[in-house]
Amino acid sequence: DEVHCHHKVPLKSGGTDKYDNLIIVHKDIHKLIHSTNIKLILQSSKDWTVKSKSKFNQLRKQANLEPIDFKLVA
């Protein structure tokens, strides 16, 4: 119940169910990847490492979503 299978490239954008297009992520992270609530994303990511933030933005880009400017965190 804690993990979700995320399509790196969404099916609606031509992605497939093949292994190389899938990644296992925590259910809360999966929701954030697809979220449009920048405030929620920034609030949730305040303790993430630079590497985690980079990976998160990589997954957002692959899903055709805007990357997050983590410098907005005060």
Steps between C-alpha positions, in 0.01 A plus 500: 500500500799733539638490145367580154625413155556825310515525120798724419340592168122490549296260291305796359829646376613183326656324797471125543472244778849374418745465787724788389207744519401405854638599837385411852444805720342565838129576466544851645779581256287369213225745592753783517649414160159561343399788726445853372505641854846657510458610863424141607799366306737757650365439849533121463852515358668728753713214640587336167857478378618673183514157335139425598382833363685438176347153460154641579537766229628240255181297555284812461671591172451148364131530589479831308461700821683818597807445717491657845726793589610382844678831561157641583521330840581755767 
